[in-house]
Amino acid sequence: MPSSAEYRPTRRVEGKPRVIVTRRLLPETEARMSELFDVTLSADDKPMTRDALVAAMQAADVLVPTVTDRIDAAMLAEAGSQLGLIANFGAGTEHIDLAAARARKIIVTNTPGVFTDDTADMTIALIISVARRLNHGGRVLRAGKWEGWAPSTMLGHRLAGKTLGIVGMGRIGQAVAWRARAFGLSVAYHSRHRLPEAQETMFGAKFEPNLDKLVAEADILTLHCPATAETHHLIDARRIALMKPEAYLVNTARGQLVEEEALIAALVEGRIGGAGLDVFEHEPQVDARLLAHHNVAILPHMGSATFEGRIASGEKVMANVRFWADGHRPPDQVLEGLV
């Protein structure tokens, strides 16, 4: 949270602030927003076009976008002078040009922490799925090709005793590490900042400052870092080549972290054991080779998809809007360069 010296006081909004929401939210969230604000809700739950987003920013006091809404500097330059807050629904803000918003004195908020457990649970689900070939087994069964139990078919790997390499040890990475202990996994991690020794002991985690070394030693590599210029294709062809032939790559963070073409090549050529993917480099488009591969556990960006998480995210959005409209610092203000 920024200090009071970093907060730029805003005018108090007289009456209800005009709020435009870009996607459909849960009914209880939309109902409460309708009570609190002069709100325009999404009617069809389709991502807004660029022109529609600009028009919304020209009309609203507050825009409530999601990860599907790319808001760049050129769009912000066309925003109306009344736009004072972009209250993002979700924790990630890589789709918003934070520097441009800051230059226009537009505050950006997010909803941190509400999807931590949900995403960590999904990560563990994908780890189990790819290691035990659940996706492959389900395909065989549904295709009517199962010929009965056999001692040497559909073999995967047990988790106990394997090394889980975590890239990014923020809230979600830590939640994954905590869960991993229950499965007997040894945890090693790479992150911008090393955890205090007490936390490492609690998670049973070993810090590895060299990402290449972590990639090479991990039996399962899971990604939990934001999408930035520095993390774009963090796992590229060179690093994928460092992975063990039987290793698995799991990504529930952002598709842009992985050089997808290089991953596909490694999977097709059998240079890694498999992948568990909830996000994709060009989503919602998904490469057909990923869909067809026998040991890719694949999901349509469902990591945060729980009723509890989406309700909590909506509550955070509304709190941020109310604080801002009253002329106070929103509790979840994002500072450019510190996300």
C-alpha beads as a LAMMPS data file, in Angstrom:
LAMMPS data file: protein, C-alpha beads

339 atoms
338 bonds

1 atom types
1 bond types

-500.0 500.0 xlo xhi
-500.0 500.0 ylo yhi
-500.0 500.0 zlo zhi

Masses

1 110.0

Atoms # bond

1 1 1 0.000 0.000 0.000
2 1 1 1.410 3.441 -0.901
3 1 1 2.248 5.961 1.792
4 1 1 0.121 9.053 2.189
5 1 1 2.919 11.054 0.579
6 1 1 2.541 8.941 -2.589
7 1 1 -1.228 9.308 -2.797
8 1 1 -2.513 12.105 -4.971
9 1 1 -5.685 13.440 -3.298
10 1 1 -8.682 13.449 -5.589
11 1 1 -11.853 15.450 -5.589
12 1 1 -14.795 14.074 -3.688
13 1 1 -17.435 12.929 -6.162
14 1 1 -20.777 14.573 -5.499
15 1 1 -23.606 12.097 -5.787
16 1 1 -23.044 8.654 -7.194
17 1 1 -19.927 8.202 -9.351
18 1 1 -20.569 7.030 -12.895
19 1 1 -19.070 3.552 -13.196
20 1 1 -18.775 1.472 -16.369
21 1 1 -18.084 -2.269 -16.024
22 1 1 -16.608 -4.023 -19.058
23 1 1 -17.665 -7.638 -18.357
24 1 1 -20.505 -9.462 -16.626
25 1 1 -19.885 -9.989 -12.906
26 1 1 -21.775 -12.182 -10.457
27 1 1 -25.416 -11.107 -9.955
28 1 1 -24.927 -10.164 -6.306
29 1 1 -21.978 -7.944 -7.228
30 1 1 -23.874 -6.237 -10.015
31 1 1 -26.895 -5.719 -7.759
32 1 1 -24.788 -4.084 -5.051
33 1 1 -22.997 -1.903 -7.606
34 1 1 -26.364 -0.742 -8.896
35 1 1 -27.267 0.363 -5.373
36 1 1 -24.006 2.194 -4.734
37 1 1 -23.127 3.751 -8.077
38 1 1 -24.540 5.150 -11.297
39 1 1 -23.394 1.997 -13.042
40 1 1 -23.500 0.726 -16.605
41 1 1 -23.143 -3.047 -16.656
42 1 1 -22.070 -5.287 -19.500
43 1 1 -25.052 -6.667 -21.354
44 1 1 -23.479 -9.499 -23.362
45 1 1 -20.219 -10.338 -21.536
46 1 1 -18.096 -9.934 -24.670
47 1 1 -14.723 -8.171 -24.432
48 1 1 -15.108 -4.502 -25.329
49 1 1 -13.582 -3.299 -28.562
50 1 1 -10.870 -0.672 -28.439
51 1 1 -13.314 2.023 -29.532
52 1 1 -15.850 0.959 -26.917
53 1 1 -13.214 1.119 -24.167
54 1 1 -12.203 4.618 -25.258
55 1 1 -15.863 5.701 -25.300
56 1 1 -16.284 4.276 -21.793
57 1 1 -13.266 6.206 -20.540
58 1 1 -14.671 9.365 -22.086
59 1 1 -17.959 8.939 -20.210
60 1 1 -17.137 7.339 -16.860
61 1 1 -15.688 8.574 -13.590
62 1 1 -14.576 4.994 -12.941
63 1 1 -13.801 2.183 -15.364
64 1 1 -13.927 -1.400 -14.073
65 1 1 -11.972 -3.527 -16.581
66 1 1 -10.678 -7.092 -16.474
67 1 1 -7.657 -8.914 -17.884
68 1 1 -9.364 -9.097 -21.287
69 1 1 -9.264 -5.294 -21.660
70 1 1 -6.011 -3.940 -23.083
71 1 1 -5.691 -0.263 -22.104
72 1 1 -2.647 1.401 -23.635
73 1 1 -1.189 4.909 -23.570
74 1 1 -2.916 6.024 -26.774
75 1 1 -6.308 5.032 -25.364
76 1 1 -5.638 6.759 -22.062
77 1 1 -4.709 9.919 -23.958
78 1 1 -8.284 10.006 -25.267
79 1 1 -9.883 9.477 -21.843
80 1 1 -12.155 12.182 -20.516
81 1 1 -10.843 14.546 -17.883
82 1 1 -13.420 13.194 -15.422
83 1 1 -11.928 9.676 -15.436
84 1 1 -10.149 9.401 -12.128
85 1 1 -10.047 5.692 -11.341
86 1 1 -9.489 2.423 -13.145
87 1 1 -10.669 -0.169 -10.623
88 1 1 -9.417 -3.399 -12.134
89 1 1 -11.338 -6.609 -11.398
90 1 1 -8.421 -8.960 -10.744
91 1 1 -4.906 -8.812 -9.371
92 1 1 -2.915 -8.600 -12.609
93 1 1 -2.525 -5.171 -14.190
94 1 1 -0.190 -5.922 -17.082
95 1 1 -3.022 -5.086 -19.505
96 1 1 -3.045 -1.471 -18.282
97 1 1 -0.302 1.038 -19.087
98 1 1 0.354 2.107 -15.519
99 1 1 2.886 4.792 -16.439
100 1 1 0.436 6.416 -18.847
101 1 1 -2.345 6.291 -16.258
102 1 1 -0.059 7.857 -13.684
103 1 1 0.863 10.636 -16.116
104 1 1 -2.847 11.380 -16.579
105 1 1 -3.348 11.342 -12.780
106 1 1 -5.663 8.353 -13.116
107 1 1 -5.456 6.029 -10.124
108 1 1 -5.330 2.290 -10.805
109 1 1 -6.443 -0.281 -8.245
110 1 1 -6.584 -4.067 -8.308
111 1 1 -7.920 -6.901 -6.159
112 1 1 -4.891 -8.680 -4.673
113 1 1 -5.025 -11.842 -2.615
114 1 1 -8.570 -12.965 -3.374
115 1 1 -7.590 -15.630 -5.905
116 1 1 -4.488 -16.942 -4.126
117 1 1 -5.970 -20.170 -2.793
118 1 1 -8.040 -20.759 -5.918
119 1 1 -5.027 -20.506 -8.222
120 1 1 -2.831 -22.564 -5.912
121 1 1 -5.487 -25.299 -5.797
122 1 1 -5.665 -25.325 -9.590
123 1 1 -1.891 -25.506 -9.839
124 1 1 -1.805 -28.595 -7.657
125 1 1 -4.650 -30.088 -9.706
126 1 1 -2.645 -29.622 -12.914
127 1 1 0.497 -31.021 -11.308
128 1 1 -1.368 -34.179 -10.328
129 1 1 -3.138 -34.365 -13.679
130 1 1 -0.009 -34.186 -15.814
131 1 1 2.189 -36.313 -13.550
132 1 1 -0.420 -39.102 -13.334
133 1 1 -1.613 -38.664 -16.936
134 1 1 -5.214 -38.043 -15.924
135 1 1 -5.936 -36.123 -19.108
136 1 1 -4.524 -38.938 -21.250
137 1 1 -6.498 -41.593 -19.383
138 1 1 -9.704 -39.628 -19.741
139 1 1 -9.190 -39.270 -23.470
140 1 1 -8.592 -42.985 -23.915
141 1 1 -11.727 -43.803 -21.929
142 1 1 -13.961 -41.319 -23.741
143 1 1 -12.691 -42.493 -27.116
144 1 1 -13.726 -46.043 -26.256
145 1 1 -10.147 -47.292 -26.588
146 1 1 -9.610 -48.632 -23.070
147 1 1 -8.937 -52.360 -23.170
148 1 1 -8.763 -52.897 -19.423
149 1 1 -6.123 -52.700 -16.741
150 1 1 -2.553 -53.622 -17.667
151 1 1 0.639 -53.452 -15.590
152 1 1 2.691 -51.450 -18.080
153 1 1 0.288 -48.902 -19.578
154 1 1 -0.830 -45.391 -18.592
155 1 1 2.141 -45.043 -16.264
156 1 1 2.867 -41.675 -14.710
157 1 1 5.082 -40.529 -11.857
158 1 1 4.350 -40.333 -8.131
159 1 1 4.835 -36.908 -6.604
160 1 1 6.527 -37.906 -3.348
161 1 1 10.259 -37.384 -3.503
162 1 1 10.171 -35.211 -6.615
163 1 1 11.482 -31.638 -6.779
164 1 1 8.947 -28.891 -7.407
165 1 1 10.599 -25.786 -8.827
166 1 1 8.564 -22.639 -8.182
167 1 1 9.329 -19.547 -10.252
168 1 1 7.935 -16.545 -8.377
169 1 1 7.426 -16.871 -4.628
170 1 1 4.715 -14.304 -4.023
171 1 1 1.324 -15.085 -2.478
172 1 1 0.421 -17.805 -4.970
173 1 1 3.877 -19.365 -5.100
174 1 1 3.887 -19.615 -1.313
175 1 1 0.400 -21.137 -1.296
176 1 1 1.558 -23.753 -3.801
177 1 1 4.656 -24.495 -1.686
178 1 1 2.477 -24.997 1.387
179 1 1 0.238 -27.464 -0.444
180 1 1 3.190 -29.258 -2.021
181 1 1 4.401 -30.440 1.380
182 1 1 1.318 -32.610 1.777
183 1 1 2.332 -34.539 -1.353
184 1 1 5.902 -35.149 -0.251
185 1 1 7.386 -32.794 -2.818
186 1 1 10.711 -31.084 -2.173
187 1 1 10.398 -27.380 -2.935
188 1 1 13.030 -25.159 -4.514
189 1 1 12.225 -21.657 -5.695
190 1 1 13.542 -18.705 -7.650
191 1 1 12.200 -15.224 -7.006
192 1 1 13.224 -11.579 -7.168
193 1 1 13.342 -11.497 -3.389
194 1 1 14.398 -14.306 -1.114
195 1 1 11.984 -15.233 1.655
196 1 1 12.986 -14.827 5.309
197 1 1 14.599 -17.949 6.731
198 1 1 11.583 -18.619 8.959
199 1 1 9.279 -18.767 5.937
200 1 1 11.649 -21.021 4.035
201 1 1 11.639 -23.373 7.010
202 1 1 7.843 -23.287 7.212
203 1 1 7.496 -24.169 3.524
204 1 1 10.474 -26.531 3.500
205 1 1 11.724 -24.469 0.556
206 1 1 15.248 -23.939 -0.749
207 1 1 16.131 -20.684 -2.519
208 1 1 17.867 -21.072 -5.871
209 1 1 19.264 -17.751 -7.161
210 1 1 20.127 -19.236 -10.570
211 1 1 16.972 -19.764 -12.603
212 1 1 18.735 -21.962 -15.147
213 1 1 19.852 -24.297 -12.373
214 1 1 16.324 -24.495 -10.964
215 1 1 14.921 -25.304 -14.408
216 1 1 17.493 -28.048 -14.900
217 1 1 16.935 -29.648 -11.483
218 1 1 13.138 -29.497 -11.225
219 1 1 10.985 -32.531 -11.881
220 1 1 8.010 -30.181 -12.036
221 1 1 8.414 -26.487 -12.888
222 1 1 5.522 -24.176 -12.006
223 1 1 5.281 -20.487 -12.888
224 1 1 3.862 -17.804 -10.601
225 1 1 5.158 -14.424 -11.765
226 1 1 3.490 -11.443 -13.435
227 1 1 3.642 -10.747 -17.156
228 1 1 6.126 -7.918 -17.677
229 1 1 8.710 -6.988 -20.288
230 1 1 11.297 -8.768 -18.138
231 1 1 9.303 -12.001 -17.801
232 1 1 8.150 -12.250 -21.433
233 1 1 9.255 -15.702 -22.660
234 1 1 11.020 -16.262 -19.351
235 1 1 10.797 -19.949 -20.183
236 1 1 12.119 -19.874 -23.730
237 1 1 13.623 -22.475 -26.055
238 1 1 16.989 -22.319 -24.310
239 1 1 15.524 -22.901 -20.855
240 1 1 13.115 -25.581 -22.056
241 1 1 16.164 -27.408 -23.432
242 1 1 17.592 -27.419 -19.880
243 1 1 14.616 -29.348 -18.486
244 1 1 14.846 -33.035 -17.688
245 1 1 13.375 -35.318 -20.376
246 1 1 10.684 -36.499 -17.926
247 1 1 10.017 -33.063 -16.364
248 1 1 6.678 -31.267 -16.448
249 1 1 5.945 -27.575 -16.990
250 1 1 2.889 -26.082 -15.276
251 1 1 1.627 -22.560 -15.950
252 1 1 -1.342 -20.974 -14.176
253 1 1 0.086 -17.431 -14.301
254 1 1 0.227 -15.788 -17.732
255 1 1 0.697 -17.364 -21.157
256 1 1 3.323 -14.831 -22.177
257 1 1 5.797 -16.305 -19.680
258 1 1 6.367 -19.281 -21.976
259 1 1 7.647 -19.337 -25.540
260 1 1 4.756 -21.472 -26.685
261 1 1 6.225 -22.584 -30.004
262 1 1 9.334 -23.850 -28.214
263 1 1 7.183 -25.680 -25.657
264 1 1 5.161 -27.345 -28.403
265 1 1 8.328 -28.451 -30.189
266 1 1 9.682 -29.989 -26.978
267 1 1 6.402 -31.813 -26.336
268 1 1 6.054 -33.127 -29.890
269 1 1 9.675 -34.283 -29.946
270 1 1 9.386 -35.912 -26.506
271 1 1 12.076 -33.744 -24.918
272 1 1 9.953 -33.092 -21.806
273 1 1 7.373 -35.248 -20.076
274 1 1 4.318 -33.044 -20.409
275 1 1 2.655 -29.768 -19.449
276 1 1 -0.247 -28.503 -17.378
277 1 1 -1.608 -25.270 -18.826
278 1 1 -4.369 -22.939 -17.707
279 1 1 -3.110 -19.957 -19.729
280 1 1 -1.826 -19.515 -23.272
281 1 1 0.331 -17.071 -25.153
282 1 1 -2.388 -16.073 -27.638
283 1 1 -5.554 -16.842 -25.674
284 1 1 -8.372 -17.343 -26.309
285 1 1 -6.736 -18.966 -29.342
286 1 1 -5.091 -22.268 -28.351
287 1 1 -2.691 -24.093 -30.648
288 1 1 -4.227 -27.320 -31.951
289 1 1 -1.009 -29.198 -31.195
290 1 1 -1.466 -28.490 -27.493
291 1 1 -5.054 -29.675 -27.641
292 1 1 -4.034 -32.890 -29.384
293 1 1 -0.977 -33.815 -27.319
294 1 1 -1.490 -36.916 -25.175
295 1 1 0.134 -35.485 -22.042
296 1 1 -0.922 -31.866 -21.903
297 1 1 -3.451 -31.201 -19.154
298 1 1 -5.288 -28.195 -20.501
299 1 1 -7.858 -25.783 -19.042
300 1 1 -9.505 -22.534 -20.274
301 1 1 -8.020 -19.983 -17.806
302 1 1 -9.972 -21.327 -14.834
303 1 1 -7.455 -20.693 -12.048
304 1 1 -9.519 -17.956 -10.414
305 1 1 -12.915 -19.352 -11.322
306 1 1 -14.608 -19.835 -7.954
307 1 1 -17.752 -18.191 -6.644
308 1 1 -15.936 -17.184 -3.473
309 1 1 -13.032 -15.564 -5.276
310 1 1 -15.142 -13.646 -7.764
311 1 1 -17.412 -12.343 -5.000
312 1 1 -14.404 -11.225 -2.965
313 1 1 -12.901 -9.516 -6.003
314 1 1 -16.131 -7.613 -6.593
315 1 1 -16.172 -6.495 -2.963
316 1 1 -12.645 -5.156 -3.297
317 1 1 -13.563 -3.273 -6.467
318 1 1 -16.518 -1.635 -4.735
319 1 1 -14.421 -0.703 -1.701
320 1 1 -11.802 0.910 -3.922
321 1 1 -14.444 2.910 -5.793
322 1 1 -16.110 4.077 -2.580
323 1 1 -12.837 5.172 -0.985
324 1 1 -11.874 7.070 -4.140
325 1 1 -15.296 8.711 -4.523
326 1 1 -15.073 9.934 -0.921
327 1 1 -11.723 11.563 -1.648
328 1 1 -9.663 8.972 0.226
329 1 1 -6.827 6.729 -0.813
330 1 1 -8.176 3.434 -2.241
331 1 1 -6.867 0.495 -0.214
332 1 1 -5.571 -1.364 -3.269
333 1 1 -3.904 1.418 -5.246
334 1 1 -1.286 0.062 -7.641
335 1 1 1.959 1.969 -7.933
336 1 1 3.609 1.759 -11.351
337 1 1 6.870 -0.141 -11.064
338 1 1 5.922 -1.740 -7.722
339 1 1 3.412 -4.379 -8.822

Bonds

1 1 1 2
2 1 2 3
3 1 3 4
4 1 4 5
5 1 5 6
6 1 6 7
7 1 7 8
8 1 8 9
9 1 9 10
10 1 10 11
11 1 11 12
12 1 12 13
13 1 13 14
14 1 14 15
15 1 15 16
16 1 16 17
17 1 17 18
18 1 18 19
19 1 19 20
20 1 20 21
21 1 21 22
22 1 22 23
23 1 23 24
24 1 24 25
25 1 25 26
26 1 26 27
27 1 27 28
28 1 28 29
29 1 29 30
30 1 30 31
31 1 31 32
32 1 32 33
33 1 33 34
34 1 34 35
35 1 35 36
36 1 36 37
37 1 37 38
38 1 38 39
39 1 39 40
40 1 40 41
41 1 41 42
42 1 42 43
43 1 43 44
44 1 44 45
45 1 45 46
46 1 46 47
47 1 47 48
48 1 48 49
49 1 49 50
50 1 50 51
51 1 51 52
52 1 52 53
53 1 53 54
54 1 54 55
55 1 55 56
56 1 56 57
57 1 57 58
58 1 58 59
59 1 59 60
60 1 60 61
61 1 61 62
62 1 62 63
63 1 63 64
64 1 64 65
65 1 65 66
66 1 66 67
67 1 67 68
68 1 68 69
69 1 69 70
70 1 70 71
71 1 71 72
72 1 72 73
73 1 73 74
74 1 74 75
75 1 75 76
76 1 76 77
77 1 77 78
78 1 78 79
79 1 79 80
80 1 80 81
81 1 81 82
82 1 82 83
83 1 83 84
84 1 84 85
85 1 85 86
86 1 86 87
87 1 87 88
88 1 88 89
89 1 89 90
90 1 90 91
91 1 91 92
92 1 92 93
93 1 93 94
94 1 94 95
95 1 95 96
96 1 96 97
97 1 97 98
98 1 98 99
99 1 99 100
100 1 100 101
101 1 101 102
102 1 102 103
103 1 103 104
104 1 104 105
105 1 105 106
106 1 106 107
107 1 107 108
108 1 108 109
109 1 109 110
110 1 110 111
111 1 111 112
112 1 112 113
113 1 113 114
114 1 114 115
115 1 115 116
116 1 116 117
117 1 117 118
118 1 118 119
119 1 119 120
120 1 120 121
121 1 121 122
122 1 122 123
123 1 123 124
124 1 124 125
125 1 125 126
126 1 126 127
127 1 127 128
128 1 128 129
129 1 129 130
130 1 130 131
131 1 131 132
132 1 132 133
133 1 133 134
134 1 134 135
135 1 135 136
136 1 136 137
137 1 137 138
138 1 138 139
139 1 139 140
140 1 140 141
141 1 141 142
142 1 142 143
143 1 143 144
144 1 144 145
145 1 145 146
146 1 146 147
147 1 147 148
148 1 148 149
149 1 149 150
150 1 150 151
151 1 151 152
152 1 152 153
153 1 153 154
154 1 154 155
155 1 155 156
156 1 156 157
157 1 157 158
158 1 158 159
159 1 159 160
160 1 160 161
161 1 161 162
162 1 162 163
163 1 163 164
164 1 164 165
165 1 165 166
166 1 166 167
167 1 167 168
168 1 168 169
169 1 169 170
170 1 170 171
171 1 171 172
172 1 172 173
173 1 173 174
174 1 174 175
175 1 175 176
176 1 176 177
177 1 177 178
178 1 178 179
179 1 179 180
180 1 180 181
181 1 181 182
182 1 182 183
183 1 183 184
184 1 184 185
185 1 185 186
186 1 186 187
187 1 187 188
188 1 188 189
189 1 189 190
190 1 190 191
191 1 191 192
192 1 192 193
193 1 193 194
194 1 194 195
195 1 195 196
196 1 196 197
197 1 197 198
198 1 198 199
199 1 199 200
200 1 200 201
201 1 201 202
202 1 202 203
203 1 203 204
204 1 204 205
205 1 205 206
206 1 206 207
207 1 207 208
208 1 208 209
209 1 209 210
210 1 210 211
211 1 211 212
212 1 212 213
213 1 213 214
214 1 214 215
215 1 215 216
216 1 216 217
217 1 217 218
218 1 218 219
219 1 219 220
220 1 220 221
221 1 221 222
222 1 222 223
223 1 223 224
224 1 224 225
225 1 225 226
226 1 226 227
227 1 227 228
228 1 228 229
229 1 229 230
230 1 230 231
231 1 231 232
232 1 232 233
233 1 233 234
234 1 234 235
235 1 235 236
236 1 236 237
237 1 237 238
238 1 238 239
239 1 239 240
240 1 240 241
241 1 241 242
242 1 242 243
243 1 243 244
244 1 244 245
245 1 245 246
246 1 246 247
247 1 247 248
248 1 248 249
249 1 249 250
250 1 250 251
251 1 251 252
252 1 252 253
253 1 253 254
254 1 254 255
255 1 255 256
256 1 256 257
257 1 257 258
258 1 258 259
259 1 259 260
260 1 260 261
261 1 261 262
262 1 262 263
263 1 263 264
264 1 264 265
265 1 265 266
266 1 266 267
267 1 267 268
268 1 268 269
269 1 269 270
270 1 270 271
271 1 271 272
272 1 272 273
273 1 273 274
274 1 274 275
275 1 275 276
276 1 276 277
277 1 277 278
278 1 278 279
279 1 279 280
280 1 280 281
281 1 281 282
282 1 282 283
283 1 283 284
284 1 284 285
285 1 285 286
286 1 286 287
287 1 287 288
288 1 288 289
289 1 289 290
290 1 290 291
291 1 291 292
292 1 292 293
293 1 293 294
294 1 294 295
295 1 295 296
296 1 296 297
297 1 297 298
298 1 298 299
299 1 299 300
300 1 300 301
301 1 301 302
302 1 302 303
303 1 303 304
304 1 304 305
305 1 305 306
306 1 306 307
307 1 307 308
308 1 308 309
309 1 309 310
310 1 310 311
311 1 311 312
312 1 312 313
313 1 313 314
314 1 314 315
315 1 315 316
316 1 316 317
317 1 317 318
318 1 318 319
319 1 319 320
320 1 320 321
321 1 321 322
322 1 322 323
323 1 323 324
324 1 324 325
325 1 325 326
326 1 326 327
327 1 327 328
328 1 328 329
329 1 329 330
330 1 330 331
331 1 331 332
332 1 332 333
333 1 333 334
334 1 334 335
335 1 335 336
336 1 336 337
337 1 337 338
338 1 338 339
